[in-house]
Amino acid sequence: MTSRLSALACAALLSLPLVARAAAVTTDNAPPAPLAAPAASVPYAASATMLGTATAGSRIVAVGDHGVVLLSDDGGKTHRQAKRVPVDVTLTSVSFVDARQGWAVGHWGVVLRTTDGGETWQLQRSDTKTDRPLFAVHFFDADHGVAVGLWSLTLETSDGGAHWRTVTLPSPGEGQRADLNLQGLFVDAQDRLYAPAERGMVLRSDDRGAHWRYLSTGYKGSFWTGAAAADGTLFVGGLRGSLYKSADHGETWQRVETQSKSSITSLALCGSTIVGVGLDGLVVHSDDGGASFASNVRQDRLPLTAVAFDASCHAVLYSREGVVADAPIQALAK
């Protein structure tokens, strides 16, 4: 256990609150679970570390540290804090199925639900005995969703999150335990579900999270994020600027050169435009569906943590220091 957490601590992303509390795994050494305290409404909420984004209709919803949820109805030009979030914990990921219904997950195994586009949230699940964070969530529709997290934690729901079932993952082989950290979730056009993970692995489920198998990319480090293009091409990114793509549903992978050693933390697609952001101000950008990429490093070297597209395919960036307000992404990636 100690060596595993030490390896995680060496990863670039662990400077972020996303996993900063992941080492607290039992009530014997964990701080009191801050589930009773709602997220505070503060004027500097837009400066909080933001770790996950989603679109709710035309609205951008971003989630992050201390239960902060930011909403933007003008393509990221301005943000305001959600009216009510019942927990003060790091939120890591968010998923919406329409303009009103969404879910967010985070530390202490928290699952939150909203039915008003992110204005207010209700607690659906938590685990105060073991801080086993959830790192990603995806809902296929208003009933069926999957959440994944620390040490292969995989949860599935078929009733909108009212009840969650733990899915036991198979061994990755050679007698190994299924203990990979599952860092993200994304789907392709056929609703195949993918989970970027450690040790160069990507997991795939063809039945909405009930069963999984491992896809090896040939890389040995951790993947943090992924996305699927309209033509079915898959992209995953992670440590030390690693970016890989697959044109056959993950069966084989090719490395994409990013000319960077900065970790990629988030990937997003809009039409043929693909944007990845990362630590040290890294921005990778493609306008041809991933056939080629350009890379750039911002002068301020902000540790970028998330990216979202508005309805016009303009990218909005988020960082360890909150919302990034500056030039369009196209200008950054030249």
KAHUKA-V653541 format. One record per residue. N is the residue number from 1. SS is DSSP state (alpha for helix, beta for strand, coil for the rest). PHI is phi as a letter, one per 30 degrees, with the letter a starting at -180 (NA if undefined). D_FIRST is the distance of its C-alpha to the first C-alpha in Angstrom with 2 decimals. Layout:
BEGIN
n	ss	phi	d_first
N	SS	PHI	D_FIRST
N	SS	PHI	D_FIRST
END
This chain:
BEGIN
n	ss	phi	d_first
1	coil	NA	0.00
2	alpha	d	3.81
3	alpha	d	5.59
4	alpha	d	5.16
5	alpha	d	6.37
6	alpha	d	8.63
7	alpha	d	10.03
8	alpha	d	10.77
9	alpha	d	12.38
10	alpha	d	14.59
11	coil	d	15.99
12	alpha	d	19.37
13	alpha	d	19.08
14	alpha	d	16.45
15	alpha	d	19.45
16	coil	c	20.51
17	alpha	d	19.90
18	alpha	e	18.60
19	alpha	b	14.93
20	alpha	d	15.66
21	coil	c	14.67
22	coil	d	11.71
23	coil	d	9.35
24	coil	d	11.38
25	coil	c	10.04
26	coil	b	12.36
27	coil	d	15.90
28	coil	d	15.23
29	coil	b	13.86
30	coil	c	15.16
31	coil	d	18.69
32	coil	e	21.38
33	coil	d	21.26
34	coil	d	24.22
35	coil	d	25.57
36	coil	d	28.89
37	coil	c	30.01
38	coil	d	31.46
39	coil	d	31.08
40	coil	d	33.76
41	coil	d	36.68
42	coil	b	37.06
43	coil	d	39.46
44	coil	c	36.82
45	alpha	e	34.61
46	alpha	d	35.37
47	alpha	c	33.55
48	coil	d	30.16
49	coil	d	27.33
50	beta	c	27.90
51	beta	b	25.28
52	beta	b	27.02
53	beta	b	30.64
54	beta	a	32.91
55	beta	c	36.65
56	beta	c	38.46
57	coil	i	41.86
58	coil	c	42.98
59	beta	d	40.63
60	beta	c	37.48
61	beta	c	34.62
62	beta	b	31.72
63	beta	b	28.73
64	beta	a	26.40
65	alpha	d	25.25
66	alpha	h	26.36
67	alpha	i	27.66
68	coil	d	30.28
69	beta	b	32.11
70	beta	c	34.86
71	beta	b	37.79
72	beta	b	40.27
73	coil	c	43.51
74	coil	b	45.08
75	coil	i	42.85
76	coil	j	40.56
77	coil	d	43.42
78	coil	b	42.65
79	coil	b	39.82
80	beta	b	39.82
81	beta	d	37.20
82	coil	e	36.87
83	coil	d	38.88
84	beta	b	36.27
85	coil	b	32.49
86	coil	d	31.26
87	coil	b	27.84
88	coil	c	26.76
89	coil	b	23.37
90	coil	d	22.32
91	beta	c	23.80
92	beta	c	22.52
93	beta	a	24.91
94	beta	b	28.34
95	beta	b	30.57
96	beta	b	34.28
97	coil	c	36.56
98	coil	a	39.76
99	coil	d	41.15
100	coil	b	40.16
101	coil	c	37.25
102	beta	a	33.72
103	beta	b	30.11
104	beta	b	27.36
105	beta	b	23.64
106	beta	a	20.99
107	alpha	d	18.50
108	alpha	h	18.26
109	alpha	i	19.00
110	coil	d	22.51
111	beta	b	25.26
112	beta	c	28.65
113	beta	b	31.97
114	beta	b	35.20
115	coil	b	38.63
116	coil	b	40.56
117	coil	i	39.12
118	coil	j	36.45
119	coil	d	38.80
120	beta	b	37.16
121	coil	b	33.91
122	beta	b	32.96
123	beta	d	29.61
124	beta	c	28.91
125	beta	a	25.34
126	coil	a	22.59
127	coil	b	19.73
128	coil	d	19.80
129	coil	d	17.58
130	coil	b	14.37
131	coil	d	14.33
132	coil	c	13.28
133	coil	d	15.53
134	beta	c	18.03
135	beta	c	18.77
136	beta	a	21.97
137	beta	b	24.86
138	beta	b	27.96
139	beta	c	30.97
140	coil	d	33.55
141	coil	a	36.13
142	coil	d	36.58
143	coil	c	35.02
144	coil	c	32.37
145	beta	b	29.12
146	beta	b	25.50
147	beta	b	22.47
148	beta	b	19.04
149	beta	a	15.82
150	alpha	d	12.05
151	alpha	h	10.24
152	alpha	i	13.79
153	coil	d	15.29
154	beta	b	18.97
155	beta	b	21.88
156	beta	b	25.57
157	beta	b	28.72
158	coil	b	32.36
159	coil	b	34.00
160	coil	i	33.29
161	coil	j	30.04
162	coil	d	31.58
163	coil	b	29.20
164	coil	b	25.94
165	beta	c	24.76
166	beta	d	21.19
167	coil	c	21.38
168	coil	d	19.25
169	coil	d	18.72
170	coil	d	19.60
171	coil	d	17.52
172	coil	d	17.88
173	coil	k	19.33
174	coil	h	19.16
175	coil	i	17.07
176	coil	d	14.09
177	coil	d	12.24
178	coil	d	13.41
179	coil	b	10.30
180	coil	d	12.05
181	coil	d	12.66
182	beta	c	16.37
183	coil	c	18.12
184	coil	a	21.74
185	coil	b	24.51
186	beta	a	28.05
187	beta	b	30.92
188	coil	c	33.81
189	coil	d	37.41
190	coil	c	36.95
191	coil	i	34.12
192	coil	d	31.53
193	beta	c	28.20
194	beta	b	25.71
195	beta	b	22.13
196	beta	d	21.07
197	beta	b	17.46
198	coil	d	15.19
199	coil	h	16.16
200	coil	i	19.76
201	beta	c	19.76
202	beta	b	22.00
203	beta	c	22.15
204	beta	b	25.64
205	beta	b	27.14
206	coil	c	30.88
207	coil	b	31.19
208	coil	i	29.85
209	coil	j	26.24
210	coil	d	26.92
211	coil	b	25.86
212	coil	b	23.96
213	beta	b	23.91
214	beta	c	22.21
215	beta	c	24.35
216	beta	c	23.59
217	coil	c	25.13
218	coil	j	24.95
219	coil	c	22.83
220	coil	c	19.41
221	coil	c	18.23
222	coil	c	17.40
223	beta	c	20.20
224	beta	c	20.65
225	beta	a	24.01
226	beta	a	26.77
227	beta	a	30.33
228	beta	b	33.08
229	coil	d	36.64
230	coil	d	39.70
231	coil	d	40.46
232	coil	j	37.10
233	coil	d	35.53
234	beta	c	31.80
235	beta	b	30.12
236	beta	b	26.46
237	beta	b	25.39
238	beta	a	22.42
239	alpha	d	21.24
240	alpha	h	23.98
241	alpha	i	26.81
242	coil	d	25.88
243	beta	b	28.21
244	beta	b	28.83
245	beta	b	31.43
246	beta	b	32.42
247	coil	c	35.86
248	coil	b	35.13
249	coil	i	32.63
250	coil	j	29.63
251	coil	d	30.71
252	coil	b	31.24
253	coil	b	30.31
254	beta	b	31.97
255	beta	d	30.73
256	coil	c	32.74
257	coil	d	33.45
258	coil	c	32.84
259	coil	h	33.86
260	coil	b	30.91
261	coil	c	27.49
262	coil	d	26.70
263	coil	d	24.08
264	beta	d	25.72
265	beta	c	24.55
266	beta	a	27.20
267	beta	b	29.85
268	beta	b	32.94
269	beta	b	36.07
270	beta	b	39.60
271	coil	i	42.17
272	coil	c	42.07
273	beta	c	40.35
274	beta	b	36.66
275	beta	b	34.95
276	beta	b	31.52
277	beta	b	30.36
278	beta	a	27.66
279	alpha	d	26.67
280	alpha	i	29.40
281	alpha	i	32.04
282	beta	d	31.69
283	beta	b	33.91
284	beta	c	34.44
285	beta	b	37.38
286	beta	b	39.30
287	coil	c	42.62
288	coil	b	43.06
289	coil	i	40.28
290	coil	j	37.90
291	coil	d	40.38
292	coil	b	40.07
293	coil	b	38.08
294	beta	c	38.98
295	beta	b	36.53
296	beta	a	37.14
297	beta	c	35.45
298	coil	d	36.73
299	coil	d	38.48
300	coil	d	36.54
301	coil	h	33.21
302	coil	e	31.78
303	coil	d	28.14
304	beta	d	29.09
305	beta	b	26.72
306	beta	a	28.88
307	beta	b	32.24
308	beta	b	34.66
309	beta	c	38.16
310	coil	d	41.10
311	coil	d	43.83
312	coil	c	45.62
313	coil	i	42.68
314	coil	c	42.31
315	beta	d	38.75
316	beta	c	37.33
317	beta	c	34.50
318	beta	b	31.88
319	beta	b	29.76
320	coil	d	27.49
321	coil	c	30.85
322	beta	j	32.05
323	beta	d	34.95
324	beta	c	36.36
325	coil	c	40.15
326	coil	a	42.01
327	coil	d	43.69
328	coil	e	43.14
329	alpha	d	40.39
330	alpha	d	43.03
331	alpha	d	44.18
332	alpha	d	40.71
333	coil	c	40.07
334	coil	d	43.35
END
